[in-house]
Amino acid sequence: MTDRVELIWPTTLGDALRASTHRMVHAATETGGAIGYLAPPDRAETDAWLDGVL
């Protein structure tokens, strides 16, 4: 059995992408994930990071 995963890089930043990215980064940091934040970031911080990525 072969499972395929298709990844599509977003080309626009909408509020839904910003909100879901914030929830994911916040949750990963809150549970101890080593993703570059010492404490869960606020929405403005993840929005600024996402602006830099895209």
N, C-alpha and C positions, 0 to 999 in steps of 0.2 A: 504494500500500500504506500503510495506516495502522496504526501500532503504538499500543496503548493501555497506559498505565501507571496502575495504580490504587494510590494511597497510602493506607494505613490507619494512623491515629495510634494507638499503643498506649494502652490504658487501665489496664493493670496492669504492675507491675514484677516479673518473674520472674528467676530466676538466668540463664536462657538469654538474655534480653534484656540483662541487665547484662554478661554475659560477651562477647556479640557486639559490644555497643557499645564495650566496653573494647578489644577486638581491633581494631576499625575505627579508633578514635581514636588508639590507640597506633601502628598501622601508618601512618596518615596523617602523624602527627607525626614518626615515625622517618624517613620518606622526604622530609621537608622541607615538608610541607603547612602552610600558614599558617592554622591553625584555632584559635588562641588559646593554645597551649602552646609554650613554648620548648624543652622536652624531653619525651620520651614520658612521659605520666602513669602512675602506678600504678593498680591496680584501685580502691583506696579513693577516689582523686581522681575517677575517671570515675563511680563509683557516686554520689558526692556531687553531681556535676554533673547526673547523670541524675535524681536525687531532686528537684533544683531545677526541672528542665524539666517533669517530670510531677507 
